[in-house]
């Protein structure tokens, strides 16, 4: 099996005082000309619209259509997965979770008031941070502002999303429980996450976690049955956003939509590929949906039930590197390297 490879405007202030009043008078025509130029620029410039005051108008529902493998059933199925996302610019940029969109054949994005949906395309993706930037055509969309910092402990927050894939937006409220919660999980490996008590359901993934002033403090991505929920912190989002916009990432991207797997009857562990993006490094190496990636760069994976070891390897390599991979293909009961 092959390896994985994969017009400036300057404002000058206070320069004239040292030359005296006569110099200022002598330069009056120059100042008048500069003022005229600035006025002309100001009248023709198109400034971006401010962030919306109605957060619900900027939260979208995302349908990911494709063929996937279920980790427990062991059978491929064609279907539609559903998640949430939110607009972050008037020209159609949308933040969501990587696990919602990675490996899908097509994406349908439903903005509020739109029953037909529109095509979405992936601009950038970071598998290990579970973040993706997608885009839809169009302009003048309402969008959400990103907070300048992380929320305080016990701060009130709201989670918006399309629970269970239903077309009606749901809002739940809670408080920040931990600002530096554990970041390693079965489908991501972050340095830390924001834990909060705003209830999440399947379909809420990728939706925004909002502060009281309606700015985004996190991207929801996980919850448990006890009512605890977790979000990717805004500090991670703002750090990665320039890379995502450029189609880059902070780690090697395999193209595997994966989750940590630990056998219930043996000591087998690894990263299960529920889908593989066409043309990705994993696809070129021959990894198929349903494969279990047991070793990456000769390191065994997912012994702790998380993607930490897997992502540690990916973050240690550039996209131009070639990585060795060992997979178990259960459809053929063979180990491939």
ChimeraX attribute file (.defattr): number of C-alpha atoms within 10 A of each C-alpha:
attribute: neighborCount
match mode: 1-to-1
recipient: residues
	/A:1	13
	/A:2	17
	/A:3	19
	/A:4	26
	/A:5	20
	/A:6	20
	/A:7	3
	/A:8	3
	/A:9	7
	/A:10	6
	/A:11	5
	/A:12	7
	/A:13	7
	/A:14	6
	/A:15	8
	/A:16	12
	/A:17	10
	/A:18	9
	/A:19	9
	/A:20	9
	/A:21	11
	/A:22	9
	/A:23	12
	/A:24	16
	/A:25	11
	/A:26	10
	/A:27	12
	/A:28	12
	/A:29	11
	/A:30	12
	/A:31	13
	/A:32	11
	/A:33	11
	/A:34	12
	/A:35	12
	/A:36	12
	/A:37	12
	/A:38	13
	/A:39	12
	/A:40	11
	/A:41	12
	/A:42	11
	/A:43	9
	/A:44	8
	/A:45	9
	/A:46	8
	/A:47	7
	/A:48	10
	/A:49	12
	/A:50	12
	/A:51	20
	/A:52	17
	/A:53	15
	/A:54	12
	/A:55	20
	/A:56	19
	/A:57	18
	/A:58	23
	/A:59	28
	/A:60	29
	/A:61	28
	/A:62	29
	/A:63	25
	/A:64	21
	/A:65	18
	/A:66	17
	/A:67	17
	/A:68	22
	/A:69	19
	/A:70	15
	/A:71	20
	/A:72	8
	/A:73	7
	/A:74	13
	/A:75	12
	/A:76	15
	/A:77	11
	/A:78	10
	/A:79	12
	/A:80	18
	/A:81	18
	/A:82	23
	/A:83	28
	/A:84	32
	/A:85	33
	/A:86	31
	/A:87	28
	/A:88	21
	/A:89	22
	/A:90	20
	/A:91	17
	/A:92	20
	/A:93	24
	/A:94	28
	/A:95	28
	/A:96	28
	/A:97	26
	/A:98	26
	/A:99	28
	/A:100	25
	/A:101	29
	/A:102	26
	/A:103	25
	/A:104	22
	/A:105	14
	/A:106	16
	/A:107	25
	/A:108	19
	/A:109	26
	/A:110	22
	/A:111	24
	/A:112	16
	/A:113	10
	/A:114	11
	/A:115	10
	/A:116	9
	/A:117	17
	/A:118	15
	/A:119	15
	/A:120	23
	/A:121	17
	/A:122	20
	/A:123	17
	/A:124	23
	/A:125	31
	/A:126	27
	/A:127	27
	/A:128	27
	/A:129	27
	/A:130	23
	/A:131	27
	/A:132	27
	/A:133	27
	/A:134	27
	/A:135	19
	/A:136	20
	/A:137	11
	/A:138	11
	/A:139	11
	/A:140	11
	/A:141	19
	/A:142	24
	/A:143	26
	/A:144	27
	/A:145	19
	/A:146	20
	/A:147	18
	/A:148	12
	/A:149	13
	/A:150	16
	/A:151	23
	/A:152	13
	/A:153	15
	/A:154	14
	/A:155	13
	/A:156	18
	/A:157	24
	/A:158	22
	/A:159	27
	/A:160	29
	/A:161	32
	/A:162	27
	/A:163	22
	/A:164	15
	/A:165	20
	/A:166	13
	/A:167	17
	/A:168	12
	/A:169	18
	/A:170	15
	/A:171	17
	/A:172	14
	/A:173	16
	/A:174	16
	/A:175	18
	/A:176	21
	/A:177	20
	/A:178	18
	/A:179	19
	/A:180	13
	/A:181	16
	/A:182	15
	/A:183	19
	/A:184	21
	/A:185	18
	/A:186	17
	/A:187	24
	/A:188	27
	/A:189	22
	/A:190	19
	/A:191	15
	/A:192	18
	/A:193	26
	/A:194	26
	/A:195	25
	/A:196	30
	/A:197	23
	/A:198	23
	/A:199	21
	/A:200	30
	/A:201	18
	/A:202	16
	/A:203	23
	/A:204	29
	/A:205	29
	/A:206	34
	/A:207	29
	/A:208	32
	/A:209	29
	/A:210	24
	/A:211	22
	/A:212	11
	/A:213	10
	/A:214	20
	/A:215	20
	/A:216	29
	/A:217	26
	/A:218	29
	/A:219	32
	/A:220	30
	/A:221	31
	/A:222	21
	/A:223	21
	/A:224	11
	/A:225	9
	/A:226	8
	/A:227	12
	/A:228	15
	/A:229	24
	/A:230	30
	/A:231	26
	/A:232	28
	/A:233	26
	/A:234	22
	/A:235	16
	/A:236	18
	/A:237	20
	/A:238	14
	/A:239	11
	/A:240	20
	/A:241	20
	/A:242	13
	/A:243	17
	/A:244	22
	/A:245	17
	/A:246	10
	/A:247	14
	/A:248	18
	/A:249	22
	/A:250	20
	/A:251	20
	/A:252	25
	/A:253	24
	/A:254	24
	/A:255	25
	/A:256	26
	/A:257	24
	/A:258	29
	/A:259	22
	/A:260	25
	/A:261	26
	/A:262	19
	/A:263	11
	/A:264	8
	/A:265	6
	/A:266	7
	/A:267	8
	/A:268	15
	/A:269	21
	/A:270	29
	/A:271	29
	/A:272	26
	/A:273	26
	/A:274	24
	/A:275	27
	/A:276	26
	/A:277	20
	/A:278	15
	/A:279	11
	/A:280	19
	/A:281	25
	/A:282	23
	/A:283	20
	/A:284	19
	/A:285	21
	/A:286	17
	/A:287	28
	/A:288	19
	/A:289	25
	/A:290	23
	/A:291	27
	/A:292	26
	/A:293	28
	/A:294	24
	/A:295	21
	/A:296	23
	/A:297	15
	/A:298	12
	/A:299	14
	/A:300	17
	/A:301	25
	/A:302	25
	/A:303	16
	/A:304	15
	/A:305	20
	/A:306	23
	/A:307	25
	/A:308	24
	/A:309	21
	/A:310	24
	/A:311	22
	/A:312	13
	/A:313	16
	/A:314	21
	/A:315	16
	/A:316	11
	/A:317	16
	/A:318	16
	/A:319	19
	/A:320	11
	/A:321	13
	/A:322	16
	/A:323	22
	/A:324	17
	/A:325	21
	/A:326	22
	/A:327	22
	/A:328	20
	/A:329	17
	/A:330	12
	/A:331	10
	/A:332	7
	/A:333	8
	/A:334	10
	/A:335	14
	/A:336	16
	/A:337	17
